[in-house]
Amino acid sequence: MARALVLFAHPCPESFSAALHKRTVEALGASGWEVDDCDLNAEGFSPVLTEEERRGYHDEGPNLEPVREYVERLRAAQALVMVFPVWNFGYPAILKGFLDRVFLPGVSFRLEDGFVKPNLTHIRKLAAVTTYGGTRWRAIGAGDPPRRCVKRAVWNVCRPEKMRYLALYDMNRASDEKRAAFLARVGKEMEAF
């Protein structure tokens, strides 16, 4: 059975992001995925890259010791699904910290002659499920960093066969019907993932 690692990054269990997370996990499970549900806040993941970790960042092998459990979970996955809200045109700090601390040299990439080469090529499917407070045009005006990071940086270290970026824009004014329709869309997309 293929395994999907779901990274969830929102501290409030009553949030719409939490509903998207729940629907994502249920739909993946229903379609046959073994789901490794990683709720970063509930697990108490520390997003802070320490001075010691930064100094040892390029020392492959020892660099993964502080986050070994998360590295092993990432290495065991054939799919990666990130569920998060966009805050201040970026990832929540806990998700950014996960990428900083776990997507290490020798883990997510390797350097060859100064060039980054993908190292998570066992991840064949990549998805993001997210919400934006503002409109799509507002996100575009700011360069839409989360979309670019997922579709370029994270994609680059995986090179997946399938990539989905599912976003609900203008969340601040979204009606119950609009949120319900997006929740249904996420369910259908994850069932087909």
C-alpha positions as a Markdown table, in Angstrom:
| # | Residue | x | y | z |
|---|---|---|---|---|
| 1 | Met | 0.0 | 0.0 | 0.0 |
| 2 | Ala | 1.3 | 3.4 | -0.9 |
| 3 | Arg | 1.8 | 6.0 | 1.9 |
| 4 | Ala | 0.8 | 9.6 | 1.8 |
| 5 | Leu | 2.3 | 12.0 | 4.3 |
| 6 | Val | -0.2 | 14.8 | 5.1 |
| 7 | Leu | 1.5 | 17.9 | 6.7 |
| 8 | Phe | -1.2 | 20.0 | 8.5 |
| 9 | Ala | -0.3 | 23.4 | 9.8 |
| 10 | His | -3.0 | 25.2 | 11.7 |
| 11 | Pro | -3.3 | 25.5 | 15.5 |
| 12 | Cys | -7.1 | 25.7 | 15.8 |
| 13 | Pro | -9.1 | 22.5 | 15.6 |
| 14 | Glu | -12.3 | 24.4 | 14.8 |
| 15 | Ser | -10.8 | 26.2 | 11.8 |
| 16 | Phe | -11.8 | 25.7 | 8.2 |
| 17 | Ser | -8.3 | 24.5 | 7.6 |
| 18 | Ala | -8.9 | 21.8 | 10.1 |
| 19 | Ala | -12.1 | 20.8 | 8.1 |
| 20 | Leu | -10.0 | 20.6 | 4.9 |
| 21 | His | -7.4 | 18.6 | 6.8 |
| 22 | Lys | -10.0 | 16.1 | 8.0 |
| 23 | Arg | -11.5 | 15.8 | 4.5 |
| 24 | Thr | -8.1 | 15.3 | 2.9 |
| 25 | Val | -7.2 | 12.5 | 5.3 |
| 26 | Glu | -10.6 | 10.8 | 5.0 |
| 27 | Ala | -10.6 | 11.0 | 1.2 |
| 28 | Leu | -7.0 | 9.7 | 0.8 |
| 29 | Gly | -7.8 | 6.8 | 3.2 |
| 30 | Ala | -11.0 | 5.9 | 1.4 |
| 31 | Ser | -9.1 | 5.7 | -1.9 |
| 32 | Gly | -6.6 | 3.2 | -0.5 |
| 33 | Trp | -3.7 | 5.4 | 0.7 |
| 34 | Glu | -2.0 | 4.6 | 4.0 |
| 35 | Val | -2.1 | 8.0 | 5.6 |
| 36 | Asp | 0.6 | 9.3 | 7.8 |
| 37 | Asp | -1.3 | 12.3 | 9.4 |
| 38 | Cys | 1.3 | 14.8 | 10.7 |
| 39 | Asp | -0.5 | 17.6 | 12.5 |
| 40 | Leu | 2.6 | 19.7 | 13.2 |
| 41 | Asn | 0.9 | 21.8 | 15.9 |
| 42 | Ala | -0.6 | 18.8 | 17.7 |
| 43 | Glu | 2.7 | 17.0 | 17.6 |
| 44 | Gly | 4.5 | 20.0 | 19.0 |
| 45 | Phe | 7.0 | 20.3 | 16.1 |
| 46 | Ser | 9.5 | 23.1 | 16.8 |
| 47 | Pro | 9.9 | 25.2 | 13.7 |
| 48 | Val | 13.1 | 26.9 | 14.9 |
| 49 | Leu | 16.3 | 26.1 | 13.2 |
| 50 | Thr | 18.8 | 26.3 | 16.0 |
| 51 | Glu | 22.3 | 27.8 | 15.7 |
| 52 | Glu | 23.8 | 24.3 | 16.1 |
| 53 | Glu | 21.5 | 22.9 | 13.4 |
| 54 | Arg | 22.4 | 25.7 | 11.0 |
| 55 | Arg | 26.1 | 25.2 | 11.6 |
| 56 | Gly | 25.8 | 21.5 | 10.8 |
| 57 | Tyr | 23.3 | 22.0 | 8.0 |
| 58 | His | 25.6 | 20.6 | 5.3 |
| 59 | Asp | 27.0 | 17.7 | 7.3 |
| 60 | Glu | 24.9 | 15.0 | 5.8 |
| 61 | Gly | 24.0 | 12.3 | 8.2 |
| 62 | Pro | 24.5 | 14.1 | 11.5 |
| 63 | Asn | 22.3 | 17.0 | 10.1 |
| 64 | Leu | 19.1 | 14.9 | 10.4 |
| 65 | Glu | 19.6 | 13.8 | 14.0 |
| 66 | Pro | 17.4 | 16.5 | 15.5 |
| 67 | Val | 14.5 | 15.7 | 13.1 |
| 68 | Arg | 15.2 | 12.0 | 12.4 |
| 69 | Glu | 11.6 | 10.9 | 13.0 |
| 70 | Tyr | 10.2 | 13.4 | 10.5 |
| 71 | Val | 12.9 | 12.5 | 8.0 |
| 72 | Glu | 12.0 | 8.9 | 8.2 |
| 73 | Arg | 8.3 | 9.7 | 7.7 |
| 74 | Leu | 9.1 | 11.8 | 4.7 |
| 75 | Arg | 11.3 | 9.1 | 3.2 |
| 76 | Ala | 8.6 | 6.5 | 3.7 |
| 77 | Ala | 6.0 | 8.5 | 1.7 |
| 78 | Gln | 5.1 | 8.2 | -2.0 |
| 79 | Ala | 2.8 | 11.2 | -1.8 |
| 80 | Leu | 3.1 | 14.5 | 0.1 |
| 81 | Val | 0.0 | 16.6 | 0.8 |
| 82 | Met | 0.4 | 20.0 | 2.6 |
| 83 | Val | -2.7 | 21.5 | 4.2 |
| 84 | Phe | -2.3 | 25.0 | 5.4 |
| 85 | Pro | -3.7 | 28.6 | 5.4 |
| 86 | Val | -1.8 | 31.3 | 3.7 |
| 87 | Trp | -0.8 | 34.0 | 6.3 |
| 88 | Asn | 0.9 | 37.2 | 5.3 |
| 89 | Phe | 1.4 | 35.8 | 1.8 |
| 90 | Gly | 3.4 | 32.9 | 3.2 |
| 91 | Tyr | 3.3 | 29.5 | 5.0 |
| 92 | Pro | 2.4 | 29.4 | 8.7 |
| 93 | Ala | 5.8 | 29.5 | 10.6 |
| 94 | Ile | 5.5 | 25.9 | 11.7 |
| 95 | Leu | 5.3 | 24.7 | 8.1 |
| 96 | Lys | 8.1 | 27.0 | 6.9 |
| 97 | Gly | 10.1 | 25.7 | 9.9 |
| 98 | Phe | 9.4 | 22.1 | 8.8 |
| 99 | Leu | 10.8 | 22.8 | 5.4 |
| 100 | Asp | 13.8 | 24.6 | 6.9 |
| 101 | Arg | 14.6 | 21.8 | 9.4 |
| 102 | Val | 13.6 | 18.6 | 7.5 |
| 103 | Phe | 14.2 | 19.4 | 3.8 |
| 104 | Leu | 17.9 | 19.0 | 4.4 |
| 105 | Pro | 20.9 | 18.4 | 2.2 |
| 106 | Gly | 21.0 | 14.6 | 1.7 |
| 107 | Val | 17.3 | 14.4 | 2.5 |
| 108 | Ser | 15.3 | 16.5 | 0.0 |
| 109 | Phe | 18.2 | 17.4 | -2.2 |
| 110 | Arg | 21.8 | 16.9 | -2.9 |
| 111 | Leu | 24.4 | 19.3 | -4.2 |
| 112 | Glu | 26.4 | 18.3 | -7.2 |
| 113 | Asp | 29.0 | 20.8 | -8.5 |
| 114 | Gly | 27.0 | 23.5 | -6.7 |
| 115 | Phe | 23.7 | 22.6 | -8.3 |
| 116 | Val | 20.6 | 21.3 | -6.4 |
| 117 | Lys | 19.5 | 17.8 | -7.5 |
| 118 | Pro | 16.2 | 16.2 | -6.4 |
| 119 | Asn | 16.4 | 13.6 | -3.6 |
| 120 | Leu | 12.8 | 12.9 | -2.9 |
| 121 | Thr | 12.0 | 11.3 | -6.2 |
| 122 | His | 10.1 | 8.5 | -4.4 |
| 123 | Ile | 7.3 | 11.1 | -3.9 |
| 124 | Arg | 5.3 | 10.6 | -7.0 |
| 125 | Lys | 2.4 | 12.9 | -6.1 |
| 126 | Leu | 2.4 | 16.3 | -4.5 |
| 127 | Ala | -0.5 | 18.5 | -3.5 |
| 128 | Ala | -1.3 | 21.6 | -1.5 |
| 129 | Val | -4.7 | 22.4 | 0.0 |
| 130 | Thr | -4.8 | 26.0 | 1.1 |
| 131 | Thr | -6.9 | 29.1 | 1.8 |
| 132 | Tyr | -6.1 | 32.8 | 1.2 |
| 133 | Gly | -7.8 | 35.6 | 3.0 |
| 134 | Gly | -7.6 | 37.8 | -0.1 |
| 135 | Thr | -8.5 | 37.5 | -3.7 |
| 136 | Arg | -6.5 | 35.6 | -6.3 |
| 137 | Trp | -5.5 | 39.0 | -7.9 |
| 138 | Arg | -4.2 | 40.2 | -4.5 |
| 139 | Ala | -2.1 | 37.1 | -4.2 |
| 140 | Ile | -0.8 | 37.5 | -7.8 |
| 141 | Gly | 0.0 | 41.1 | -7.0 |
| 142 | Ala | 2.2 | 39.9 | -4.1 |
| 143 | Gly | 3.8 | 37.3 | -6.3 |
| 144 | Asp | 1.9 | 34.4 | -4.6 |
| 145 | Pro | 4.9 | 33.0 | -2.7 |
| 146 | Pro | 3.2 | 29.9 | -1.3 |
| 147 | Arg | 2.0 | 28.7 | -4.8 |
| 148 | Arg | 5.5 | 29.4 | -6.2 |
| 149 | Cys | 7.2 | 27.6 | -3.4 |
| 150 | Val | 5.1 | 24.5 | -3.7 |
| 151 | Lys | 5.0 | 24.4 | -7.5 |
| 152 | Arg | 8.7 | 25.3 | -7.9 |
| 153 | Ala | 10.9 | 24.6 | -4.8 |
| 154 | Val | 9.0 | 21.6 | -3.3 |
| 155 | Trp | 8.2 | 20.3 | -6.8 |
| 156 | Asn | 11.9 | 20.6 | -7.8 |
| 157 | Val | 13.1 | 18.3 | -5.0 |
| 158 | Cys | 10.4 | 15.7 | -5.7 |
| 159 | Arg | 9.7 | 15.9 | -9.5 |
| 160 | Pro | 6.3 | 14.2 | -9.0 |
| 161 | Glu | 4.2 | 12.6 | -11.7 |
| 162 | Lys | 1.2 | 14.5 | -10.4 |
| 163 | Met | 0.9 | 17.9 | -8.8 |
| 164 | Arg | -2.2 | 19.7 | -7.5 |
| 165 | Tyr | -2.5 | 23.1 | -5.9 |
| 166 | Leu | -6.0 | 23.5 | -4.5 |
| 167 | Ala | -6.7 | 27.0 | -3.2 |
| 168 | Leu | -9.7 | 28.8 | -1.9 |
| 169 | Tyr | -9.2 | 32.6 | -2.4 |
| 170 | Asp | -11.1 | 35.4 | -0.7 |
| 171 | Met | -11.7 | 33.3 | 2.4 |
| 172 | Asn | -12.5 | 36.5 | 4.3 |
| 173 | Arg | -15.7 | 36.9 | 2.3 |
| 174 | Ala | -16.4 | 33.2 | 1.4 |
| 175 | Ser | -20.0 | 32.1 | 1.9 |
| 176 | Asp | -21.0 | 28.8 | 3.5 |
| 177 | Glu | -21.8 | 27.6 | 0.0 |
| 178 | Lys | -18.4 | 28.6 | -1.3 |
| 179 | Arg | -16.6 | 26.9 | 1.5 |
| 180 | Ala | -18.8 | 23.7 | 1.2 |
| 181 | Ala | -18.1 | 23.6 | -2.6 |
| 182 | Phe | -14.3 | 23.9 | -2.0 |
| 183 | Leu | -14.5 | 21.2 | 0.7 |
| 184 | Ala | -16.3 | 18.9 | -1.8 |
| 185 | Arg | -13.7 | 19.7 | -4.5 |
| 186 | Val | -10.9 | 18.8 | -2.1 |
| 187 | Gly | -12.6 | 15.5 | -1.3 |
| 188 | Lys | -13.0 | 14.6 | -5.0 |
| 189 | Glu | -9.4 | 15.6 | -5.8 |
| 190 | Met | -8.0 | 13.6 | -3.0 |
| 191 | Glu | -10.1 | 10.6 | -3.8 |
| 192 | Ala | -8.7 | 10.7 | -7.3 |
| 193 | Phe | -5.2 | 11.3 | -6.1 |
